[in-house]
Amino acid sequence: MNSLGNTKPLPGISIHINMSMKFELVRQLIDEVLNLHAKIVRFDIWWGEVLGEDGSIRKRSLTWYRSVVVHMVEKGLIPLAILGSGITTKRYVDKLIQSSKFSELVYEYSYIVAKTLSPYVYIFQLGNELNHPLSSIPRKVRYNFIESLCRGVNEGFSKSIKILNINIDVPRWRNYIKNVEKLLKECIDIVGIDHYPNTWRFVGYNYQKIFHLFVDLYKSLDKHLAITEIGFASELRIFGKTVLNREKRQKEFIENILHFLSVLANNVPINFIVWYMLWDEDPVVCEPFHGFGWCGWGILRRDFSKKPGWKALKTWYRYLSK
C-alpha cells in the first residue's frame, strides 16, 4: 500500500489553467479529466498571478484558484498544486531573487496559497523540474527556494503532502538528488519522477534500466515515489510548422508503457502516475519554446478531438481508478 492509502497508483493528468481562461473552459477541462477516469489533477498555481513583483499578494487570484479547486473536489477529483512555477518571465524571477527578502517572499507565497486552498488542496509539489537546465530558478538559490516553499506549506496547512520532482532525462540528475538530500529527508514526503521517453535523450525505451532506477531510488531515499510527469510529444514543430506527426507513435508508447508501469507498481510503492498532458492547448505549448520544438503533448488535440492513444489511456485509467 502506498502513502496515499491505495494498493494501486492513482491515475492523474496535467492541465494548465490560469486566470486568463474563462471558467467555462476550466469546467470543460475538468469534464474531460473525468471522462478519462483520472483521479488526480496536477496544475500550476502561477507564481506571477499570486505574488506581485513588489511582493504584494493578489487576493483576487487566490479567490479564483480556490473556486477552481472547490469545483474539482466537488467532482470527486484530488487537486495537486505545483508551487513556484508557471508563466513567469526571467525578469520577474531575477527581480525577486535580487530582493534581500527572496526567501521571505517565497515563504509568504506558499503559506498564503496553502492556507487559502486548504482543506481542498493537500498535495503540493514544490517547484517544477528544478534540475532542468532551462529552469527559471538559478542553481544558487534552489535549495533556499525549496526550503522556503516547504516551510510555507507546512505552516499554511500542517496536514499537507509535499512532493519534489526530478527530470531524469537531463544530465547530472543524480547529483541534484545528492544536493537536496537533507531537504528530502526533512521536508519531502514523495519523490516525483518526470520522464519523456524518446523525446529528449538518454533513457529512451530501456524499461529494464528504468525499473532498476526506481527500485534503487526507493531503497536509497527511503521515500515513496510517484511519476509526476510521463508523456510523449505527438509532433515536432519548426518555426511554428509541424514537420513530424507522431500521434500513432504516442499511441504505441502508451500501449507499451502500461504493462511496464503495472509491473513496476507491483514492486515499488508508486503513489500516482500523471500523464503530461490533457490537451494541446491553444496557443500550442512546445518544449523548449512556444512554436518550436516538441509539441502536441496532450492526449486531446486543441479542438478536444481524441488522439489515437486516448482510448488506451482511458482503459488503463479506468482500471487504476477502481
C-alpha positions as CSV (number, residue, x, y, z in Angstrom):
1,M,0.0,0.0,0.0
2,N,1.4,3.4,-0.9
3,S,1.4,6.6,1.3
4,L,-2.0,7.7,-0.1
5,G,-3.6,4.5,1.2
6,N,-4.0,2.8,-2.2
7,T,-2.9,-0.6,-3.4
8,K,-2.6,0.8,-7.0
9,P,-1.2,4.1,-8.3
10,L,-3.9,6.7,-8.6
11,P,-4.2,7.9,-12.3
12,G,-3.6,11.6,-12.9
13,I,-3.4,14.2,-15.6
14,S,-1.7,17.5,-16.0
15,I,-3.5,20.6,-17.2
16,H,-2.6,24.3,-17.5
17,I,-5.0,26.7,-16.1
18,N,-4.7,30.4,-15.4
19,M,-6.8,33.5,-14.8
20,S,-7.0,34.5,-18.4
21,M,-9.2,31.5,-19.1
22,K,-13.0,31.7,-19.0
23,F,-14.4,29.5,-16.2
24,E,-16.4,27.6,-18.8
25,L,-13.2,26.4,-20.4
26,V,-11.9,25.2,-17.0
27,R,-15.2,23.3,-16.5
28,Q,-14.7,21.7,-19.9
29,L,-11.2,20.6,-19.0
30,I,-12.4,19.1,-15.7
31,D,-15.2,17.2,-17.6
32,E,-12.5,15.8,-19.9
33,V,-10.4,14.7,-16.9
34,L,-13.5,12.9,-15.6
35,N,-14.1,11.3,-19.0
36,L,-10.6,9.9,-18.9
37,H,-11.2,8.4,-15.5
38,A,-8.3,10.3,-13.9
39,K,-8.4,10.9,-10.2
40,I,-5.7,13.5,-9.7
41,V,-5.5,16.9,-11.5
42,R,-2.0,18.3,-11.5
43,F,-1.8,22.1,-12.2
44,D,0.3,25.1,-11.5
45,I,-0.6,27.9,-9.1
46,W,1.0,30.5,-11.4
47,W,3.6,32.3,-9.3
48,G,3.2,35.6,-11.1
49,E,-0.6,35.6,-10.7
50,V,-0.4,35.3,-6.9
51,L,2.8,37.2,-6.0
52,G,3.5,40.6,-7.5
53,E,7.0,41.8,-8.3
54,D,6.7,44.2,-5.3
55,G,5.9,41.3,-3.0
56,S,2.2,42.0,-2.8
57,I,-0.3,39.1,-2.6
58,R,-3.0,39.3,-5.2
59,K,-6.1,38.1,-3.3
60,R,-8.3,38.1,-6.4
61,S,-6.1,35.4,-7.9
62,L,-6.3,33.3,-4.7
63,T,-10.1,33.6,-4.8
64,W,-10.2,32.4,-8.4
65,Y,-7.9,29.4,-7.7
66,R,-10.0,28.5,-4.7
67,S,-13.1,28.4,-6.8
68,V,-11.3,26.1,-9.3
69,V,-10.2,23.6,-6.7
70,V,-13.6,23.6,-5.0
71,H,-15.1,22.6,-8.3
72,M,-12.5,19.9,-8.7
73,V,-13.2,18.4,-5.3
74,E,-17.0,18.6,-5.8
75,K,-16.4,16.5,-8.9
76,G,-14.6,13.9,-6.9
77,L,-11.1,14.8,-8.0
78,I,-7.9,15.3,-6.0
79,P,-6.1,18.6,-6.8
80,L,-2.3,18.5,-6.9
81,A,-0.9,22.1,-6.9
82,I,2.5,23.0,-8.2
83,L,4.0,25.9,-6.4
84,G,6.6,28.4,-7.6
85,S,6.2,27.7,-11.3
86,G,4.2,28.9,-14.2
87,I,4.3,31.7,-16.8
88,T,7.0,33.9,-15.3
89,T,9.5,35.8,-17.2
90,K,13.2,35.7,-16.4
91,R,13.0,39.4,-15.4
92,Y,10.3,38.6,-12.9
93,V,12.2,35.9,-11.3
94,D,15.5,37.8,-11.3
95,K,13.8,40.8,-9.7
96,L,12.5,38.6,-6.8
97,I,15.9,37.0,-6.4
98,Q,17.7,40.3,-6.2
99,S,15.5,41.3,-3.3
100,S,17.0,40.7,0.1
101,K,13.7,39.2,1.1
102,F,13.6,36.5,-1.6
103,S,13.2,33.6,0.9
104,E,10.6,35.6,2.9
105,L,8.6,36.3,-0.3
106,V,8.7,32.6,-1.4
107,Y,7.6,31.6,2.1
108,E,4.7,34.1,2.1
109,Y,3.5,33.0,-1.3
110,S,3.5,29.3,-0.4
111,Y,2.0,30.0,3.1
112,I,-0.9,32.0,1.8
113,V,-1.7,29.6,-1.1
114,A,-1.7,26.6,1.2
115,K,-3.8,28.3,3.8
116,T,-6.3,29.7,1.3
117,L,-6.7,26.4,-0.6
118,S,-7.0,24.1,2.4
119,P,-8.5,21.7,3.0
120,Y,-9.4,21.2,-0.6
121,V,-5.7,21.0,-1.7
122,Y,-3.4,18.9,0.5
123,I,-0.8,17.7,-2.1
124,F,1.7,20.3,-3.1
125,Q,4.7,20.0,-5.5
126,L,7.5,22.3,-4.6
127,G,8.8,23.9,-7.8
128,N,8.9,22.0,-11.1
129,E,11.9,20.1,-12.5
130,L,14.4,22.4,-10.7
131,N,17.2,20.3,-12.0
132,H,16.3,21.1,-15.7
133,P,18.9,23.2,-17.5
134,L,16.1,25.6,-18.5
135,S,14.7,26.1,-15.0
136,S,13.9,29.7,-14.3
137,I,15.2,29.2,-10.7
138,P,19.0,29.7,-10.7
139,R,21.0,26.9,-9.1
140,K,22.5,29.2,-6.4
141,V,19.0,29.8,-4.8
142,R,17.3,26.4,-5.5
143,Y,18.0,25.0,-2.0
144,N,16.6,28.1,-0.2
145,F,13.7,28.2,-2.7
146,I,12.6,24.6,-1.8
147,E,13.2,25.1,1.9
148,S,11.0,28.3,1.9
149,L,8.2,26.7,-0.1
150,C,8.3,23.8,2.3
151,R,8.2,26.0,5.4
152,G,5.3,28.0,4.0
153,V,3.2,24.9,3.1
154,N,3.8,23.3,6.5
155,E,2.7,26.4,8.3
156,G,-0.2,27.1,5.9
157,F,-1.6,23.6,6.2
158,S,0.1,21.2,8.5
159,K,-1.6,18.1,7.1
160,S,-0.1,18.6,3.6
161,I,1.8,16.1,1.5
162,K,4.9,17.6,-0.2
163,I,6.5,16.4,-3.4
164,L,9.8,17.2,-5.1
165,N,10.0,16.2,-8.8
166,I,13.1,15.3,-10.8
167,N,13.6,15.2,-14.5
168,I,15.6,12.0,-15.3
169,D,16.1,12.9,-19.0
170,V,18.7,15.5,-18.4
171,P,22.4,15.2,-17.4
172,R,23.5,15.1,-13.7
173,W,20.1,14.5,-12.2
174,R,21.6,12.1,-9.6
175,N,23.9,15.0,-8.5
176,Y,20.8,17.1,-7.9
177,I,19.4,14.4,-5.6
178,K,22.6,14.5,-3.6
179,N,22.5,18.3,-3.3
180,V,19.0,18.3,-1.9
181,E,19.3,15.1,0.2
182,K,18.9,16.9,3.5
183,L,15.7,18.5,2.3
184,L,14.4,15.2,1.0
185,K,14.8,13.7,4.5
186,E,13.4,16.6,6.4
187,C,10.7,18.0,4.2
188,I,9.6,15.8,1.3
189,D,7.1,13.0,1.5
190,I,7.1,11.8,-2.1
191,V,9.8,12.0,-4.7
192,G,8.3,12.5,-8.2
193,I,10.0,11.3,-11.4
194,D,9.5,13.1,-14.7
195,H,10.3,11.1,-17.9
196,Y,9.6,11.8,-21.6
197,P,10.8,8.7,-23.5
198,N,12.2,9.1,-27.0
199,T,11.6,12.8,-26.8
200,W,14.6,14.2,-25.1
201,R,17.5,11.8,-24.6
202,F,19.4,9.3,-22.5
203,V,16.9,6.8,-21.1
204,G,14.6,6.2,-24.0
205,Y,12.7,2.9,-24.1
206,N,15.1,0.9,-21.8
207,Y,12.4,-0.3,-19.4
208,Q,14.7,-2.7,-17.5
209,K,17.0,0.3,-16.8
210,I,14.1,2.4,-15.6
211,F,12.8,-0.4,-13.5
212,H,16.1,-0.8,-11.6
213,L,16.3,3.0,-11.4
214,F,13.0,3.2,-9.5
215,V,14.0,0.3,-7.2
216,D,17.3,1.9,-6.4
217,L,15.7,5.3,-5.7
218,Y,13.1,3.7,-3.4
219,K,15.8,1.8,-1.4
220,S,18.3,4.6,-1.3
221,L,16.0,7.5,-0.5
222,D,13.6,5.5,1.7
223,K,10.7,7.6,0.2
224,H,7.6,6.6,-1.7
225,L,7.7,7.6,-5.3
226,A,5.3,8.9,-7.9
227,I,5.5,9.5,-11.7
228,T,4.7,13.2,-11.7
229,E,5.0,13.5,-15.5
230,I,5.2,10.9,-18.2
231,G,4.5,12.0,-21.7
232,F,5.2,11.7,-25.4
233,A,5.1,14.6,-27.8
234,S,3.0,13.9,-30.8
235,E,4.5,16.4,-33.2
236,L,7.7,18.3,-33.9
237,R,7.4,22.0,-34.9
238,I,10.0,24.2,-36.5
239,F,9.1,27.9,-36.9
240,G,5.5,27.1,-36.0
241,K,5.0,24.5,-38.7
242,T,4.5,20.8,-37.9
243,V,7.3,18.9,-39.6
244,L,6.7,15.5,-37.9
245,N,3.4,14.0,-36.8
246,R,3.8,11.3,-34.1
247,E,0.3,10.6,-32.9
248,K,0.5,6.9,-33.8
249,R,3.8,6.6,-32.1
250,Q,2.3,8.3,-29.0
251,K,-0.4,5.6,-29.0
252,E,2.2,2.9,-29.4
253,F,4.1,4.3,-26.4
254,I,1.0,4.4,-24.2
255,E,0.2,0.8,-25.1
256,N,3.8,-0.4,-24.4
257,I,4.3,1.6,-21.2
258,L,1.1,0.5,-19.5
259,H,2.2,-3.1,-18.8
260,F,5.6,-1.9,-17.7
261,L,4.2,0.6,-15.2
262,S,1.8,-2.1,-13.8
263,V,4.8,-4.4,-13.2
264,L,6.8,-1.5,-11.6
265,A,3.9,-0.6,-9.3
266,N,3.8,-4.2,-8.0
267,N,7.4,-4.0,-6.9
268,V,7.8,-0.4,-5.8
269,P,5.2,1.8,-4.0
270,I,4.1,4.3,-6.7
271,N,1.6,6.8,-5.3
272,F,0.3,8.1,-8.6
273,I,1.0,8.3,-12.3
274,V,0.4,11.6,-14.1
275,W,0.2,11.8,-17.9
276,Y,1.5,15.0,-19.4
277,M,-0.8,16.3,-20.6
278,L,-4.6,16.5,-21.2
279,W,-4.8,18.7,-24.3
280,D,-2.6,20.5,-26.8
281,E,-3.9,23.9,-25.7
282,D,-4.3,27.0,-27.8
283,P,-1.9,28.6,-28.4
284,V,0.1,25.5,-28.7
285,V,2.7,24.7,-26.0
286,C,6.0,23.3,-27.1
287,E,9.2,22.4,-25.4
288,P,11.5,24.1,-25.1
289,F,9.9,27.1,-26.7
290,H,6.5,28.1,-27.9
291,G,6.1,27.2,-31.6
292,F,9.5,25.5,-31.8
293,G,10.4,22.0,-30.6
294,W,8.5,19.1,-29.3
295,C,4.8,19.9,-29.2
296,G,1.4,18.1,-29.0
297,W,1.8,16.6,-25.6
298,G,-1.9,16.3,-25.0
299,I,-4.0,13.1,-25.4
300,L,-6.6,15.5,-26.9
301,R,-6.0,17.9,-29.8
302,R,-6.6,21.6,-29.5
303,D,-10.2,21.2,-30.7
304,F,-10.7,18.5,-28.0
305,S,-10.9,15.7,-30.5
306,K,-9.3,12.5,-29.4
307,K,-5.9,11.3,-30.5
308,P,-5.3,7.6,-31.3
309,G,-3.8,6.9,-27.8
310,W,-6.8,8.3,-25.9
311,K,-8.7,5.0,-25.7
312,A,-5.7,3.0,-24.4
313,L,-5.0,5.6,-21.7
314,K,-8.7,5.8,-20.6
315,T,-8.9,2.0,-20.4
316,W,-5.9,1.8,-18.1
317,Y,-7.0,4.7,-16.0
318,R,-10.4,3.1,-15.6
319,Y,-8.7,0.0,-14.2
320,L,-6.5,2.1,-11.8
321,S,-9.4,4.2,-10.6
322,K,-11.5,1.2,-9.4
